[in-house]
Amino acid sequence: MTLIKSISGIRGTIGGKVGDNLTPVDAVKFASAYGTWLKEYSGKEKITVVVGRDARISGPMIHNLVVNTLIGLGINVIDLGLSTTPTVEVAVPLEKADGGIILTASHNPKQWNALKLLNEKGEFLNGEEGLKILEIAEAEAFDFSDVDDLGEIMINDAYMDIHIDEVLNLPLVDVDAVKAAKFKVVVDGVNSSGGIIIPRLLKLMGVEVVELYCEPNGHFPHNPEPLKEHLTAISELVVKEKADLGIVVDPDVDRLAFICEDGEMFGEEYTLVACADYVLSKTPGNTVSNMSSSRALRDVTNLHKGTYEASAVGEVNVVELMKKNNAVIGGEGNGGIIYPELHYGRDSLVGVALFLTHLANKKMTVSALRASYPQYYMSKNKIELTPQIDVDAILVAMTEKYKNEDITTIDGVKIDFAENWVHLRKSNTEPIIRIYTEAASQEKADVLALRIIDEIQAIAGI
């Protein structure tokens, strides 16, 4: 299946047959469902939706389809054009809009696109709301407006700059300290909107910028997921340019990775750890990440006398727990920083500004900063199962096997041992179990993963 409908939106590959891929018909259908639900949910006579997109090749086509569908429903649209996920999230409450749609498939390759849906707070919808939209789409229960009640478009292409201003005005962002540090930074914008907004932010902070893949043409020069194996070009350029660090974002700019001055990865897991370390040093409080994120955040939080909590995987779950626990910062181990002082959404701009301020204050190299944190290593694996195998029964069996350990079952099964942990989750779309482990060395993480895989295969009889 290359069309995936879920409570968080719809995503798929461009082209192909209706219902099998993200075709124009599917885009219109899902935009219609969202607009219909929003009209019912808001209960208002006239509503407004903010729409923005990343630089994907299919972006303008999908964008026009979605915007004009909303207009057909009598909904006013604030069109941001080329934008980022966090920029749209910031724009929704600032514009007092009723919702937002971001057209991006995040870190997926260029043939993918998606509709990500927001509420009036600029936050992702919860499971119940997403389910309702899926039901409306399935029933095609749409009621379009007559000619006198069509919506209107207002184009506003200033929001990247507004977003940057909002970030620079945060009390914990010290522009003067960053300017004084005279940093030189290489930026990999993966030829999407991050190639515009991140260099613009850096230049306003007095940073010398070397741009790599910053032309927003949608032709991703490498796999856009910011993992080590995809980032050889920037790693080499950081060393060649004698830069202080490298900054990498994904196409919609909600995931952030750093490269050390020696070309080594800072580690996506440690993006949040470093930003949290700085925020907690200035505003003591609690933190949240998901259950598959590094234990290092817990350690740093404890060091600052705060409380760490782990949520189920998924941004909406992280945000919900952050609100409940009054977390001052949180996010996900994939480089997603959520800083409530600005908004409840993963935001690479906030991450960059906080990290550079922290680095300027510390007066140390990026590799030295990384070495100052607890050292953990992760192993990420999966087991493919036949459809006949009962995944839930396997998870129950593993829970029973390790019942004397610290076990959490809000999202699959997480087993916390004294020195390491393992998190087992089943996929919602395919018969696989994901196995994440973390330990004090890569070897120990890999050995633990292999042991757990053997145990699961024994239970499943494979």
C-alpha positions in Angstrom: 0.0 0.0 0.0 1.3 3.4 -0.9 -1.7 5.3 0.4 -1.7 5.3 4.2 -4.8 6.7 6.0 -4.4 7.2 9.7 -5.7 9.4 12.6 -2.7 11.8 12.0 -3.6 12.4 8.3 -3.2 10.9 4.9 0.1 10.2 3.0 1.1 8.4 -0.1 3.0 8.4 -3.3 2.0 10.6 -6.2 0.4 9.0 -9.3 -1.3 5.7 -9.8 -4.9 4.7 -9.1 -7.4 6.4 -6.8 -7.4 4.8 -3.4 -4.0 3.2 -3.9 -1.9 6.3 -4.1 -2.1 10.0 -3.2 -4.0 11.0 -6.4 -5.7 14.4 -6.9 -9.0 12.7 -6.1 -7.7 11.4 -2.8 -6.3 14.9 -1.9 -9.6 16.5 -2.6 -11.5 13.9 -0.7 -9.4 14.1 2.4 -9.3 18.0 2.3 -13.1 17.8 2.0 -13.4 15.6 5.0 -11.2 17.8 7.1 -13.0 21.0 6.1 -16.4 19.3 6.8 -15.3 18.1 10.2 -13.8 21.6 11.1 -17.1 23.3 10.2 -18.9 21.0 12.6 -16.2 21.1 15.3 -16.0 24.9 15.4 -19.7 25.5 15.2 -18.9 28.9 13.6 -20.6 30.6 10.7 -17.3 31.3 8.8 -14.0 29.6 9.5 -10.4 30.1 8.4 -7.7 27.6 7.7 -3.9 28.2 7.3 -2.2 26.2 4.6 1.5 25.8 3.9 3.7 23.3 2.1 7.3 22.1 1.8 9.3 22.2 -1.4 8.3 18.8 -2.8 7.9 18.7 -6.6 4.2 17.7 -6.1 3.7 20.5 -3.6 2.1 23.2 -5.9 -0.3 20.6 -7.4 -1.5 19.3 -4.0 -1.5 22.8 -2.6 -3.9 24.1 -5.3 -6.2 21.1 -4.9 -6.4 21.5 -1.2 -6.8 25.3 -1.1 -9.6 25.3 -3.7 -11.4 22.4 -2.0 -11.5 24.4 1.2 -12.8 27.4 -0.7 -15.5 25.2 -2.2 -16.6 24.4 1.3 -17.0 28.1 2.1 -13.8 28.2 4.2 -11.4 31.2 4.0 -7.8 30.2 3.5 -4.6 32.0 4.6 -2.1 30.7 2.1 1.5 30.7 3.3 2.9 29.1 0.2 6.3 27.6 0.7 6.6 27.1 4.5 7.6 24.7 7.2 5.6 22.5 9.6 6.4 24.6 12.7 5.8 27.8 10.8 2.2 26.7 10.0 1.8 25.7 13.6 2.9 29.1 14.8 0.7 30.9 12.2 -2.6 29.2 13.2 -3.0 30.8 16.7 -1.3 34.1 15.6 -4.0 34.4 12.9 -6.7 33.2 15.2 -7.5 30.6 12.6 -9.7 27.5 13.2 -7.2 25.0 11.8 -4.3 24.3 9.6 -3.0 21.9 6.9 0.6 21.3 6.2 1.4 19.6 2.9 4.5 17.5 3.5 5.6 13.9 3.8 8.2 14.9 6.3 11.3 12.8 5.9 9.8 10.5 3.2 11.4 10.5 -0.3 10.4 13.0 -3.0 7.6 10.7 -4.6 5.6 11.0 -1.3 3.4 13.8 -0.1 0.8 14.1 2.7 -1.8 16.2 4.4 -1.0 16.9 8.1 -3.9 18.4 10.0 -4.0 20.9 12.9 -6.6 22.2 15.3 -7.2 25.9 16.3 -4.2 25.8 18.6 -1.8 24.8 15.8 -1.4 21.4 17.3 -2.0 18.0 15.7 -5.4 16.4 16.1 -6.0 13.7 18.6 -7.0 10.1 17.8 -10.7 10.7 18.2 -10.7 13.7 15.9 -8.6 12.0 13.3 -11.0 9.0 13.3 -14.0 11.2 12.8 -12.3 12.7 9.7 -11.6 9.2 8.3 -15.3 8.4 8.7 -16.4 11.5 6.9 -14.0 10.8 4.1 -15.2 7.2 3.8 -18.8 8.2 3.7 -18.1 11.2 1.4 -20.4 13.2 3.6 -19.5 16.6 2.1 -21.8 19.6 1.6 -20.2 22.3 -0.6 -21.1 25.9 -0.5 -23.1 27.7 -3.2 -21.6 30.4 -5.4 -22.3 33.3 -3.0 -20.7 31.6 0.0 -17.4 30.4 -1.4 -14.3 31.0 0.7 -11.6 33.6 0.0 -7.8 33.3 -0.2 -5.5 35.6 1.5 -1.8 35.1 0.6 0.7 35.8 3.3 4.3 34.9 2.5 5.7 36.7 5.5 5.4 33.9 8.0 8.8 32.4 7.7 10.1 35.8 8.9 7.4 36.1 11.5 8.4 32.6 12.8 12.1 33.6 13.0 11.2 36.8 14.9 9.1 34.8 17.4 12.1 32.5 18.0 14.6 35.3 18.4 12.3 37.1 20.8 12.3 34.2 23.2 13.9 35.1 26.6 16.3 32.1 26.5 17.6 32.9 23.0 20.7 35.1 23.5 21.5 36.6 20.1 24.3 38.8 21.4 26.1 35.8 22.9 25.8 33.9 19.6 27.1 36.9 17.6 30.0 37.2 20.0 30.9 33.5 19.4 31.4 34.1 15.7 30.2 30.7 14.7 30.7 29.3 11.2 28.0 26.7 10.3 27.3 24.5 7.3 23.6 24.0 6.6 22.1 21.0 4.7 18.5 22.1 3.8 17.9 19.0 1.6 16.6 21.3 -1.1 13.4 22.1 0.7 12.1 25.1 2.8 14.7 24.5 5.5 17.3 25.8 3.0 15.6 29.2 3.2 14.5 29.5 6.8 17.5 28.1 8.6 20.2 30.2 6.9 18.0 33.3 7.4 17.7 32.6 11.1 21.4 32.0 11.4 22.4 35.2 9.6 20.2 37.2 11.9 22.1 35.6 14.8 25.4 36.7 13.4 26.5 33.3 12.2 28.6 32.8 9.0 26.7 30.3 6.9 27.9 27.8 4.3 24.9 26.5 2.3 24.7 22.9 1.1 21.5 21.8 -0.8 19.6 24.9 0.1 17.8 25.4 -3.2 14.1 24.7 -2.5 13.4 22.8 -5.7 12.2 19.5 -4.1 15.0 17.4 -5.7 16.3 15.8 -2.5 20.1 15.2 -3.1 20.1 12.3 -0.6 17.5 10.3 1.5 15.9 13.2 3.4 15.8 11.4 6.7 18.7 13.0 8.7 20.5 9.8 9.6 24.3 9.3 9.6 24.4 7.2 6.5 22.7 9.9 4.5 24.9 12.8 5.7 28.4 12.1 4.3 28.5 15.3 2.2 27.8 17.7 5.0 30.2 15.8 7.4 33.0 16.2 4.9 32.2 19.9 4.2 32.1 20.8 7.9 35.7 19.5 8.2 36.8 21.1 4.9 35.4 24.5 5.8 36.8 24.3 9.3 33.2 25.0 10.5 32.1 25.0 14.2 29.3 22.6 13.4 26.8 21.4 10.8 23.0 21.7 10.9 20.7 19.3 9.1 16.9 19.5 8.9 14.4 17.3 7.1 12.1 18.7 4.3 9.4 20.2 6.6 11.9 21.4 9.3 10.6 19.6 12.4 13.6 17.3 12.8 17.1 18.6 13.6 20.5 17.0 13.6 23.9 18.4 14.3 27.4 17.5 13.0 30.4 18.1 15.3 33.4 20.1 14.1 35.3 16.9 13.4 32.6 15.6 11.0 31.1 13.1 13.5 27.4 13.0 14.2 26.3 14.8 17.4 23.5 12.2 17.5 19.8 13.0 16.8 18.9 11.6 20.2 21.2 14.2 21.8 19.6 17.2 20.0 16.9 17.2 22.6 19.3 16.4 25.5 21.5 19.4 24.8 18.6 21.8 24.3 17.0 20.5 27.5 20.2 20.8 29.4 20.3 24.5 28.5 16.6 25.2 29.2 16.7 23.4 32.6 19.7 25.3 33.6 17.7 28.6 33.2 14.2 27.4 34.0 14.2 24.3 36.2 11.3 22.0 35.6 10.1 18.7 34.0 10.7 17.1 30.7 9.0 14.5 28.5 10.1 12.4 25.5 8.6 9.2 24.0 9.4 5.7 25.2 11.8 5.0 22.3 14.0 8.0 23.1 17.3 8.0 25.0 17.7 7.6 28.7 20.1 10.5 28.6 17.3 13.0 28.8 16.1 11.4 32.1 19.7 11.7 33.5 20.1 15.3 32.5 16.6 16.1 33.9 17.5 14.4 37.2 20.8 16.4 37.3 18.7 19.6 37.2 16.3 18.3 39.9 13.4 17.9 37.5 11.1 15.0 36.8 11.3 13.0 33.5 8.2 11.2 32.1 8.0 9.0 29.0 4.9 9.0 26.7 3.7 6.7 24.0 5.4 7.2 20.6 3.8 10.1 18.5 4.0 13.8 18.8 0.4 14.2 20.0 1.1 11.8 22.9 4.3 13.7 23.8 2.4 17.0 23.8 -0.4 15.6 25.9 2.0 14.4 28.6 4.0 17.6 28.5 0.8 19.6 29.3 -0.2 17.2 32.0 3.3 17.3 33.7 4.0 21.0 33.0 7.2 20.2 31.1 9.4 23.1 30.2 10.8 21.3 27.2 10.2 17.9 25.5 10.2 16.2 22.2 11.3 13.0 20.5 14.7 11.3 20.0 14.5 11.8 16.3 15.7 15.4 16.7 12.2 16.9 17.4 12.3 19.8 19.9 9.1 20.9 21.5 9.4 24.2 23.5 6.1 25.3 24.9 7.3 28.9 25.5 6.7 29.3 21.7 4.3 26.4 20.8 3.5 22.8 21.3 5.1 21.3 18.1 8.5 20.0 17.0 10.4 23.0 15.8 14.0 23.0 14.4 14.3 26.8 14.5 13.8 26.8 18.3 16.2 23.9 18.6 18.9 25.7 16.5 18.5 29.0 18.5 18.6 27.2 21.9 21.5 25.0 21.0 23.7 27.9 19.7 22.9 29.9 22.8 24.0 27.0 24.9 27.1 26.4 22.9 28.0 30.1 23.1 27.6 30.1 26.9 29.6 26.9 27.3 32.5 28.1 25.2 33.4 24.6 24.1 33.5 22.6 20.8 30.4 20.7 19.8 32.3 17.4 20.2 33.3 18.4 23.8 29.7 19.3 24.5 28.5 15.9 23.3 31.2 14.1 25.4 29.9 15.9 28.5 26.6 14.0 28.4 25.8 10.5 29.6 27.0 8.1 26.8 24.2 5.8 25.5 24.0 3.8 22.3 20.9 2.5 20.5 20.1 -0.4 18.3 17.0 -0.2 16.1 15.7 -3.5 14.6 12.5 -5.1 13.4 11.2 -8.7 13.0 8.9 -9.4 10.0 6.2 -11.8 10.9 3.6 -13.7 8.9 0.1 -12.4 9.1 -1.0 -15.5 10.9 1.2 -14.8 14.0 -0.5 -13.0 16.9 1.7 -10.0 17.7 -0.3 -9.1 20.7 0.2 -12.6 22.2 3.9 -12.3 21.7 4.0 -9.0 23.6 1.9 -10.5 26.4 4.4 -13.4 26.6 7.3 -11.0 26.8 5.6 -9.0 29.5 5.1 -12.2 31.5 8.7 -13.3 31.0 10.0 -10.1 32.4 7.3 -9.4 34.9 9.9 -8.8 37.7 11.5 -5.9 35.8 10.3 -2.3 35.4 7.6 -2.7 32.6 5.5 -0.1 30.9 2.7 -1.2 28.5 1.1 2.1 27.3 2.7 1.6 23.9 3.8 -2.0 23.2 6.1 -3.2 25.9 9.1 -1.4 27.4 11.3 -3.3 29.7 13.7 -1.1 31.8 16.6 -3.0 33.2 19.1 -1.4 35.5 21.8 -0.8 32.8 19.7 -0.8 29.6 16.2 -1.0 28.1 14.3 -2.6 25.3 11.1 -1.3 23.7 8.9 -3.6 21.6 6.1 -2.1 19.4 3.9 -3.6 16.7 3.4 -1.7 13.5 -0.1 -0.5 12.7 0.3 -1.1 9.0 2.3 -4.3 8.6 3.0 -7.5 10.5 6.3 -6.5 12.1 7.6 -5.9 15.6 10.0 -3.0 16.1 12.7 -3.6 18.6 14.6 -0.7 20.1 17.4 -1.2 22.7 19.7 1.2 24.4 22.8 0.5 26.5 26.2 2.0 27.6 27.9 0.7 24.4 26.9 -0.2 20.9 28.0 -3.8 21.4 25.8 -4.1 24.5 22.8 -2.6 22.7 23.3 -5.0 19.8 23.7 -8.0 22.0 20.5 -7.2 23.9 18.6 -6.7 20.7 19.8 -10.1 19.3 18.8 -11.8 22.6 15.3 -10.3 22.5 14.9 -11.1 18.8 15.8 -14.8 19.6 13.3 -14.9 22.4 10.5 -13.5 20.3 11.2 -15.9 17.5 11.1 -18.8 19.9 7.7 -17.6 21.2 6.4 -17.2 17.7 7.9 -20.5 16.5 9.8 -19.0 13.6 
